[in-house]
Amino acid sequence: MTILLFLIPISLLLLAAAIGAFVWAVRRGQFDDLDTPPLDMLRDDDRPAPPPRDRD
């Protein structure tokens, strides 16, 4: 039963760390645009490939 005296504060500290990490990520803009990055990789790249370099 005394183990609960250790586990409850440890779990509260872990919860506070997780909430802090989430708030930090939101303030840094990690969740601003969730739709565009998956679409960017589907977009065609119309630029031609660079010519091969001659090896001397």
PDB file of N, H, CA, C and O in Angstrom:
ATOM      1  N   MET A   1       0.822  -1.195   0.000  1.00  0.00           N
ATOM      2  CA  MET A   1       0.000   0.000   0.000  1.00  0.00           C
ATOM      3  C   MET A   1       0.865   1.258   0.000  1.00  0.00           C
ATOM      4  O   MET A   1       0.456   2.292  -0.527  1.00  0.00           O
ATOM      5  N   THR A   2       2.054   1.173   0.587  1.00  0.00           N
ATOM      6  H   THR A   2       2.386   0.333   1.015  1.00  0.00           H
ATOM      7  CA  THR A   2       2.907   2.356   0.621  1.00  0.00           C
ATOM      8  C   THR A   2       3.505   2.665  -0.748  1.00  0.00           C
ATOM      9  O   THR A   2       3.999   3.768  -0.980  1.00  0.00           O
ATOM     10  N   ILE A   3       3.460   1.692  -1.648  1.00  0.00           N
ATOM     11  H   ILE A   3       3.059   0.796  -1.459  1.00  0.00           H
ATOM     12  CA  ILE A   3       3.975   1.938  -2.989  1.00  0.00           C
ATOM     13  C   ILE A   3       3.146   3.008  -3.693  1.00  0.00           C
ATOM     14  O   ILE A   3       3.653   3.717  -4.561  1.00  0.00           O
ATOM     15  N   LEU A   4       1.874   3.124  -3.322  1.00  0.00           N
ATOM     16  H   LEU A   4       1.462   2.547  -2.617  1.00  0.00           H
ATOM     17  CA  LEU A   4       1.031   4.166  -3.910  1.00  0.00           C
ATOM     18  C   LEU A   4       1.540   5.560  -3.564  1.00  0.00           C
ATOM     19  O   LEU A   4       1.335   6.505  -4.326  1.00  0.00           O
ATOM     20  N   LEU A   5       2.195   5.691  -2.432  1.00  0.00           N
ATOM     21  H   LEU A   5       2.362   4.923  -1.813  1.00  0.00           H
ATOM     22  CA  LEU A   5       2.749   6.994  -2.050  1.00  0.00           C
ATOM     23  C   LEU A   5       3.879   7.412  -2.988  1.00  0.00           C
ATOM     24  O   LEU A   5       4.183   8.600  -3.102  1.00  0.00           O
ATOM     25  N   PHE A   6       4.493   6.458  -3.650  1.00  0.00           N
ATOM     26  H   PHE A   6       4.246   5.494  -3.557  1.00  0.00           H
ATOM     27  CA  PHE A   6       5.538   6.762  -4.632  1.00  0.00           C
ATOM     28  C   PHE A   6       4.982   6.850  -6.046  1.00  0.00           C
ATOM     29  O   PHE A   6       5.384   7.716  -6.823  1.00  0.00           O
ATOM     30  N   LEU A   7       4.057   5.955  -6.378  1.00  0.00           N
ATOM     31  H   LEU A   7       3.731   5.251  -5.746  1.00  0.00           H
ATOM     32  CA  LEU A   7       3.561   5.880  -7.742  1.00  0.00           C
ATOM     33  C   LEU A   7       2.674   7.059  -8.129  1.00  0.00           C
ATOM     34  O   LEU A   7       2.738   7.526  -9.266  1.00  0.00           O
ATOM     35  N   ILE A   8       1.864   7.541  -7.220  1.00  0.00           N
ATOM     36  H   ILE A   8       1.812   7.162  -6.296  1.00  0.00           H
ATOM     37  CA  ILE A   8       0.962   8.656  -7.550  1.00  0.00           C
ATOM     38  C   ILE A   8       1.748   9.929  -7.863  1.00  0.00           C
ATOM     39  O   ILE A   8       1.463  10.558  -8.882  1.00  0.00           O
ATOM     40  N   PRO A   9       2.716  10.343  -7.051  1.00  0.00           N
ATOM     41  CA  PRO A   9       3.480  11.542  -7.423  1.00  0.00           C
ATOM     42  C   PRO A   9       4.293  11.365  -8.706  1.00  0.00           C
ATOM     43  O   PRO A   9       4.418  12.300  -9.496  1.00  0.00           O
ATOM     44  N   ILE A  10       4.842  10.173  -8.912  1.00  0.00           N
ATOM     45  H   ILE A  10       4.740   9.413  -8.270  1.00  0.00           H
ATOM     46  CA  ILE A  10       5.604   9.922 -10.142  1.00  0.00           C
ATOM     47  C   ILE A  10       4.688  10.015 -11.359  1.00  0.00           C
ATOM     48  O   ILE A  10       5.073  10.593 -12.376  1.00  0.00           O
ATOM     49  N   SER A  11       3.485   9.456 -11.272  1.00  0.00           N
ATOM     50  H   SER A  11       3.172   8.987 -10.446  1.00  0.00           H
ATOM     51  CA  SER A  11       2.552   9.529 -12.396  1.00  0.00           C
ATOM     52  C   SER A  11       2.101  10.964 -12.637  1.00  0.00           C
ATOM     53  O   SER A  11       1.897  11.359 -13.785  1.00  0.00           O
ATOM     54  N   LEU A  12       1.943  11.744 -11.586  1.00  0.00           N
ATOM     55  H   LEU A  12       2.109  11.424 -10.653  1.00  0.00           H
ATOM     56  CA  LEU A  12       1.574  13.154 -11.750  1.00  0.00           C
ATOM     57  C   LEU A  12       2.706  13.944 -12.407  1.00  0.00           C
ATOM     58  O   LEU A  12       2.444  14.837 -13.212  1.00  0.00           O
ATOM     59  N   LEU A  13       3.947  13.631 -12.078  1.00  0.00           N
ATOM     60  H   LEU A  13       4.160  12.905 -11.423  1.00  0.00           H
ATOM     61  CA  LEU A  13       5.083  14.291 -12.726  1.00  0.00           C
ATOM     62  C   LEU A  13       5.169  13.920 -14.206  1.00  0.00           C
ATOM     63  O   LEU A  13       5.452  14.777 -15.043  1.00  0.00           O
ATOM     64  N   LEU A  14       4.930  12.665 -14.529  1.00  0.00           N
ATOM     65  H   LEU A  14       4.701  11.969 -13.849  1.00  0.00           H
ATOM     66  CA  LEU A  14       4.932  12.244 -15.927  1.00  0.00           C
ATOM     67  C   LEU A  14       3.794  12.900 -16.703  1.00  0.00           C
ATOM     68  O   LEU A  14       3.971  13.286 -17.858  1.00  0.00           O
ATOM     69  N   LEU A  15       2.643  13.026 -16.081  1.00  0.00           N
ATOM     70  H   LEU A  15       2.499  12.712 -15.143  1.00  0.00           H
ATOM     71  CA  LEU A  15       1.512  13.698 -16.721  1.00  0.00           C
ATOM     72  C   LEU A  15       1.832  15.164 -16.971  1.00  0.00           C
ATOM     73  O   LEU A  15       1.515  15.692 -18.037  1.00  0.00           O
ATOM     74  N   ALA A  16       2.453  15.823 -16.009  1.00  0.00           N
ATOM     75  H   ALA A  16       2.710  15.394 -15.143  1.00  0.00           H
ATOM     76  CA  ALA A  16       2.831  17.224 -16.177  1.00  0.00           C
ATOM     77  C   ALA A  16       3.867  17.376 -17.288  1.00  0.00           C
ATOM     78  O   ALA A  16       3.817  18.344 -18.047  1.00  0.00           O
ATOM     79  N   ALA A  17       4.801  16.436 -17.393  1.00  0.00           N
ATOM     80  H   ALA A  17       4.841  15.650 -16.776  1.00  0.00           H
ATOM     81  CA  ALA A  17       5.800  16.490 -18.462  1.00  0.00           C
ATOM     82  C   ALA A  17       5.142  16.306 -19.830  1.00  0.00           C
ATOM     83  O   ALA A  17       5.515  16.984 -20.787  1.00  0.00           O
ATOM     84  N   ALA A  18       4.179  15.407 -19.932  1.00  0.00           N
ATOM     85  H   ALA A  18       3.877  14.856 -19.154  1.00  0.00           H
ATOM     86  CA  ALA A  18       3.484  15.184 -21.205  1.00  0.00           C
ATOM     87  C   ALA A  18       2.667  16.411 -21.598  1.00  0.00           C
ATOM     88  O   ALA A  18       2.664  16.799 -22.766  1.00  0.00           O
ATOM     89  N   ILE A  19       1.989  17.014 -20.659  1.00  0.00           N
ATOM     90  H   ILE A  19       1.991  16.699 -19.710  1.00  0.00           H
ATOM     91  CA  ILE A  19       1.224  18.227 -20.955  1.00  0.00           C
ATOM     92  C   ILE A  19       2.168  19.359 -21.342  1.00  0.00           C
ATOM     93  O   ILE A  19       1.879  20.120 -22.266  1.00  0.00           O
ATOM     94  N   GLY A  20       3.277  19.473 -20.652  1.00  0.00           N
ATOM     95  H   GLY A  20       3.512  18.855 -19.902  1.00  0.00           H
ATOM     96  CA  GLY A  20       4.263  20.498 -20.999  1.00  0.00           C
ATOM     97  C   GLY A  20       4.830  20.302 -22.390  1.00  0.00           C
ATOM     98  O   GLY A  20       5.012  21.278 -23.119  1.00  0.00           O
ATOM     99  N   ALA A  21       5.116  19.062 -22.782  1.00  0.00           N
ATOM    100  H   ALA A  21       4.969  18.269 -22.190  1.00  0.00           H
ATOM    101  CA  ALA A  21       5.624  18.789 -24.126  1.00  0.00           C
ATOM    102  C   ALA A  21       4.574  19.117 -25.181  1.00  0.00           C
ATOM    103  O   ALA A  21       4.912  19.638 -26.244  1.00  0.00           O
ATOM    104  N   PHE A  22       3.322  18.825 -24.908  1.00  0.00           N
ATOM    105  H   PHE A  22       3.048  18.403 -24.044  1.00  0.00           H
ATOM    106  CA  PHE A  22       2.252  19.149 -25.843  1.00  0.00           C
ATOM    107  C   PHE A  22       2.093  20.654 -26.001  1.00  0.00           C
ATOM    108  O   PHE A  22       1.967  21.149 -27.121  1.00  0.00           O
ATOM    109  N   VAL A  23       2.097  21.380 -24.904  1.00  0.00           N
ATOM    110  H   VAL A  23       2.200  20.978 -23.994  1.00  0.00           H
ATOM    111  CA  VAL A  23       1.974  22.841 -24.966  1.00  0.00           C
ATOM    112  C   VAL A  23       3.169  23.439 -25.702  1.00  0.00           C
ATOM    113  O   VAL A  23       3.002  24.365 -26.496  1.00  0.00           O
ATOM    114  N   TRP A  24       4.355  22.932 -25.454  1.00  0.00           N
ATOM    115  H   TRP A  24       4.491  22.180 -24.809  1.00  0.00           H
ATOM    116  CA  TRP A  24       5.552  23.407 -26.153  1.00  0.00           C
ATOM    117  C   TRP A  24       5.425  23.192 -27.660  1.00  0.00           C
ATOM    118  O   TRP A  24       5.763  24.081 -28.442  1.00  0.00           O
ATOM    119  N   ALA A  25       4.941  22.020 -28.073  1.00  0.00           N
ATOM    120  H   ALA A  25       4.666  21.298 -27.438  1.00  0.00           H
ATOM    121  CA  ALA A  25       4.792  21.713 -29.492  1.00  0.00           C
ATOM    122  C   ALA A  25       3.739  22.608 -30.141  1.00  0.00           C
ATOM    123  O   ALA A  25       3.916  23.041 -31.280  1.00  0.00           O
ATOM    124  N   VAL A  26       2.663  22.885 -29.441  1.00  0.00           N
ATOM    125  H   VAL A  26       2.519  22.533 -28.516  1.00  0.00           H
ATOM    126  CA  VAL A  26       1.621  23.753 -29.997  1.00  0.00           C
ATOM    127  C   VAL A  26       2.152  25.168 -30.150  1.00  0.00           C
ATOM    128  O   VAL A  26       1.885  25.812 -31.165  1.00  0.00           O
ATOM    129  N   ARG A  27       2.887  25.663 -29.183  1.00  0.00           N
ATOM    130  H   ARG A  27       3.103  25.140 -28.358  1.00  0.00           H
ATOM    131  CA  ARG A  27       3.430  27.031 -29.271  1.00  0.00           C
ATOM    132  C   ARG A  27       4.496  27.151 -30.350  1.00  0.00           C
ATOM    133  O   ARG A  27       4.678  28.233 -30.907  1.00  0.00           O
ATOM    134  N   ARG A  28       5.197  26.080 -30.658  1.00  0.00           N
ATOM    135  H   ARG A  28       5.048  25.201 -30.205  1.00  0.00           H
ATOM    136  CA  ARG A  28       6.232  26.102 -31.706  1.00  0.00           C
ATOM    137  C   ARG A  28       5.650  25.899 -33.101  1.00  0.00           C
ATOM    138  O   ARG A  28       6.383  25.966 -34.088  1.00  0.00           O
ATOM    139  N   GLY A  29       4.342  25.653 -33.200  1.00  0.00           N
ATOM    140  H   GLY A  29       3.746  25.598 -32.398  1.00  0.00           H
ATOM    141  CA  GLY A  29       3.703  25.549 -34.500  1.00  0.00           C
ATOM    142  C   GLY A  29       3.757  24.168 -35.124  1.00  0.00           C
ATOM    143  O   GLY A  29       3.654  24.046 -36.345  1.00  0.00           O
ATOM    144  N   GLN A  30       3.912  23.138 -34.336  1.00  0.00           N
ATOM    145  H   GLN A  30       3.995  23.236 -33.344  1.00  0.00           H
ATOM    146  CA  GLN A  30       4.012  21.785 -34.877  1.00  0.00           C
ATOM    147  C   GLN A  30       2.695  21.293 -35.464  1.00  0.00           C
ATOM    148  O   GLN A  30       2.697  20.391 -36.302  1.00  0.00           O
ATOM    149  N   PHE A  31       1.576  21.864 -35.043  1.00  0.00           N
ATOM    150  H   PHE A  31       1.574  22.596 -34.363  1.00  0.00           H
ATOM    151  CA  PHE A  31       0.273  21.389 -35.488  1.00  0.00           C
ATOM    152  C   PHE A  31      -0.453  22.423 -36.334  1.00  0.00           C
ATOM    153  O   PHE A  31      -1.674  22.353 -36.468  1.00  0.00           O
ATOM    154  N   ASP A  32       0.274  23.391 -36.913  1.00  0.00           N
ATOM    155  H   ASP A  32       1.267  23.448 -36.804  1.00  0.00           H
ATOM    156  CA  ASP A  32      -0.366  24.448 -37.684  1.00  0.00           C
ATOM    157  C   ASP A  32      -0.948  23.947 -38.995  1.00  0.00           C
ATOM    158  O   ASP A  32      -2.101  24.250 -39.302  1.00  0.00           O
ATOM    159  N   ASP A  33      -0.194  23.196 -39.771  1.00  0.00           N
ATOM    160  H   ASP A  33       0.743  22.950 -39.521  1.00  0.00           H
ATOM    161  CA  ASP A  33      -0.638  22.757 -41.092  1.00  0.00           C
ATOM    162  C   ASP A  33      -0.433  21.254 -41.219  1.00  0.00           C
ATOM    163  O   ASP A  33       0.672  20.787 -41.497  1.00  0.00           O
ATOM    164  N   LEU A  34      -1.502  20.508 -41.012  1.00  0.00           N
ATOM    165  H   LEU A  34      -2.399  20.887 -40.786  1.00  0.00           H
ATOM    166  CA  LEU A  34      -1.409  19.051 -41.060  1.00  0.00           C
ATOM    167  C   LEU A  34      -1.816  18.480 -42.412  1.00  0.00           C
ATOM    168  O   LEU A  34      -1.626  17.287 -42.651  1.00  0.00           O
ATOM    169  N   ASP A  35      -2.376  19.308 -43.313  1.00  0.00           N
ATOM    170  H   ASP A  35      -2.530  20.276 -43.119  1.00  0.00           H
ATOM    171  CA  ASP A  35      -2.877  18.803 -44.582  1.00  0.00           C
ATOM    172  C   ASP A  35      -1.892  18.932 -45.728  1.00  0.00           C
ATOM    173  O   ASP A  35      -1.878  18.078 -46.614  1.00  0.00           O
ATOM    174  N   THR A  36      -1.067  19.970 -45.745  1.00  0.00           N
ATOM    175  H   THR A  36      -1.078  20.665 -45.025  1.00  0.00           H
ATOM    176  CA  THR A  36      -0.203  20.226 -46.891  1.00  0.00           C
ATOM    177  C   THR A  36       0.974  19.256 -47.014  1.00  0.00           C
ATOM    178  O   THR A  36       1.221  18.801 -48.131  1.00  0.00           O
ATOM    179  N   PRO A  37       1.716  18.901 -45.972  1.00  0.00           N
ATOM    180  CA  PRO A  37       2.875  18.017 -46.158  1.00  0.00           C
ATOM    181  C   PRO A  37       2.571  16.689 -46.847  1.00  0.00           C
ATOM    182  O   PRO A  37       3.370  16.274 -47.687  1.00  0.00           O
ATOM    183  N   PRO A  38       1.464  15.990 -46.549  1.00  0.00           N
ATOM    184  CA  PRO A  38       1.209  14.756 -47.296  1.00  0.00           C
ATOM    185  C   PRO A  38       0.921  15.014 -48.774  1.00  0.00           C
ATOM    186  O   PRO A  38       1.210  14.165 -49.617  1.00  0.00           O
ATOM    187  N   LEU A  39       0.356  16.176 -49.094  1.00  0.00           N
ATOM    188  H   LEU A  39       0.121  16.866 -48.409  1.00  0.00           H
ATOM    189  CA  LEU A  39       0.050  16.480 -50.487  1.00  0.00           C
ATOM    190  C   LEU A  39       1.289  16.913 -51.255  1.00  0.00           C
ATOM    191  O   LEU A  39       1.341  16.740 -52.472  1.00  0.00           O
ATOM    192  N   ASP A  40       2.281  17.466 -50.583  1.00  0.00           N
ATOM    193  H   ASP A  40       2.239  17.607 -49.594  1.00  0.00           H
ATOM    194  CA  ASP A  40       3.496  17.917 -51.255  1.00  0.00           C
ATOM    195  C   ASP A  40       4.241  16.769 -51.919  1.00  0.00           C
ATOM    196  O   ASP A  40       4.824  16.955 -52.987  1.00  0.00           O
ATOM    197  N   MET A  41       4.235  15.608 -51.324  1.00  0.00           N
ATOM    198  H   MET A  41       3.761  15.456 -50.456  1.00  0.00           H
ATOM    199  CA  MET A  41       4.970  14.499 -51.917  1.00  0.00           C
ATOM    200  C   MET A  41       4.243  13.902 -53.115  1.00  0.00           C
ATOM    201  O   MET A  41       4.841  13.149 -53.884  1.00  0.00           O
ATOM    202  N   LEU A  42       2.969  14.222 -53.287  1.00  0.00           N
ATOM    203  H   LEU A  42       2.483  14.834 -52.662  1.00  0.00           H
ATOM    204  CA  LEU A  42       2.230  13.739 -54.444  1.00  0.00           C
ATOM    205  C   LEU A  42       2.345  14.684 -55.638  1.00  0.00           C
ATOM    206  O   LEU A  42       2.012  14.305 -56.761  1.00  0.00           O
ATOM    207  N   ARG A  43       2.805  15.888 -55.408  1.00  0.00           N
ATOM    208  H   ARG A  43       3.075  16.196 -54.496  1.00  0.00           H
ATOM    209  CA  ARG A  43       2.915  16.886 -56.458  1.00  0.00           C
ATOM    210  C   ARG A  43       4.034  16.507 -57.420  1.00  0.00           C
ATOM    211  O   ARG A  43       5.108  16.079 -56.998  1.00  0.00           O
ATOM    212  N   ASP A  44       3.771  16.668 -58.733  1.00  0.00           N
ATOM    213  H   ASP A  44       2.899  17.015 -59.076  1.00  0.00           H
ATOM    214  CA  ASP A  44       4.769  16.365 -59.753  1.00  0.00           C
ATOM    215  C   ASP A  44       5.877  17.409 -59.739  1.00  0.00           C
ATOM    216  O   ASP A  44       5.631  18.594 -59.513  1.00  0.00           O
ATOM    217  N   ASP A  45       7.065  16.962 -59.977  1.00  0.00           N
ATOM    218  H   ASP A  45       7.265  15.999 -60.161  1.00  0.00           H
ATOM    219  CA  ASP A  45       8.212  17.865 -60.049  1.00  0.00           C
ATOM    220  C   ASP A  45       8.576  18.028 -61.526  1.00  0.00           C
ATOM    221  O   ASP A  45       9.096  17.099 -62.143  1.00  0.00           O
ATOM    222  N   ASP A  46       8.302  19.212 -62.096  1.00  0.00           N
ATOM    223  H   ASP A  46       7.879  19.967 -61.595  1.00  0.00           H
ATOM    224  CA  ASP A  46       8.484  19.434 -63.523  1.00  0.00           C
ATOM    225  C   ASP A  46       9.905  19.852 -63.886  1.00  0.00           C
ATOM    226  O   ASP A  46      10.208  20.030 -65.066  1.00  0.00           O
ATOM    227  N   ARG A  47      10.765  20.010 -62.913  1.00  0.00           N
ATOM    228  H   ARG A  47      10.519  19.865 -61.955  1.00  0.00           H
ATOM    229  CA  ARG A  47      12.143  20.404 -63.221  1.00  0.00           C
ATOM    230  C   ARG A  47      12.896  19.230 -63.827  1.00  0.00           C
ATOM    231  O   ARG A  47      12.781  18.101 -63.351  1.00  0.00           O
ATOM    232  N   PRO A  48      13.679  19.499 -64.893  1.00  0.00           N
ATOM    233  CA  PRO A  48      14.461  18.389 -65.474  1.00  0.00           C
ATOM    234  C   PRO A  48      15.613  17.995 -64.550  1.00  0.00           C
ATOM    235  O   PRO A  48      16.091  18.788 -63.738  1.00  0.00           O
ATOM    236  N   ALA A  49      16.026  16.785 -64.701  1.00  0.00           N
ATOM    237  H   ALA A  49      15.638  16.142 -65.361  1.00  0.00           H
ATOM    238  CA  ALA A  49      17.149  16.286 -63.904  1.00  0.00           C
ATOM    239  C   ALA A  49      18.430  16.988 -64.352  1.00  0.00           C
ATOM    240  O   ALA A  49      18.567  17.307 -65.533  1.00  0.00           O
ATOM    241  N   PRO A  50      19.356  17.233 -63.449  1.00  0.00           N
ATOM    242  CA  PRO A  50      20.616  17.875 -63.840  1.00  0.00           C
ATOM    243  C   PRO A  50      21.422  16.941 -64.749  1.00  0.00           C
ATOM    244  O   PRO A  50      21.355  15.720 -64.612  1.00  0.00           O
ATOM    245  N   PRO A  51      22.186  17.532 -65.680  1.00  0.00           N
ATOM    246  CA  PRO A  51      22.991  16.673 -66.572  1.00  0.00           C
ATOM    247  C   PRO A  51      24.067  15.951 -65.771  1.00  0.00           C
ATOM    248  O   PRO A  51      24.535  16.462 -64.754  1.00  0.00           O
ATOM    249  N   PRO A  52      24.458  14.767 -66.226  1.00  0.00           N
ATOM    250  CA  PRO A  52      25.502  14.014 -65.500  1.00  0.00           C
ATOM    251  C   PRO A  52      26.844  14.741 -65.616  1.00  0.00           C
ATOM    252  O   PRO A  52      27.169  15.338 -66.643  1.00  0.00           O
ATOM    253  N   ARG A  53      27.589  14.668 -64.550  1.00  0.00           N
ATOM    254  H   ARG A  53      27.325  14.183 -63.716  1.00  0.00           H
ATOM    255  CA  ARG A  53      28.915  15.313 -64.533  1.00  0.00           C
ATOM    256  C   ARG A  53      29.949  14.371 -65.140  1.00  0.00           C
ATOM    257  O   ARG A  53      29.913  13.161 -64.915  1.00  0.00           O
ATOM    258  N   ASP A  54      30.871  14.945 -65.912  1.00  0.00           N
ATOM    259  H   ASP A  54      30.900  15.928 -66.095  1.00  0.00           H
ATOM    260  CA  ASP A  54      31.950  14.154 -66.488  1.00  0.00           C
ATOM    261  C   ASP A  54      33.000  13.872 -65.436  1.00  0.00           C
ATOM    262  O   ASP A  54      33.390  14.757 -64.674  1.00  0.00           O
ATOM    263  N   ARG A  55      33.446  12.653 -65.403  1.00  0.00           N
ATOM    264  H   ARG A  55      33.130  11.934 -66.022  1.00  0.00           H
ATOM    265  CA  ARG A  55      34.492  12.287 -64.442  1.00  0.00           C
ATOM    266  C   ARG A  55      35.822  12.265 -65.189  1.00  0.00           C
ATOM    267  O   ARG A  55      35.972  11.565 -66.191  1.00  0.00           O
ATOM    268  N   ASP A  56      36.764  13.024 -64.700  1.00  0.00           N
ATOM    269  H   ASP A  56      36.642  13.593 -63.887  1.00  0.00           H
ATOM    270  CA  ASP A  56      38.095  13.091 -65.333  1.00  0.00           C
ATOM    271  C   ASP A  56      39.050  12.137 -64.700  1.00  0.00           C
ATOM    272  O   ASP A  56      40.209  12.062 -65.107  1.00  0.00           O
TER     273      ASP A  56
END
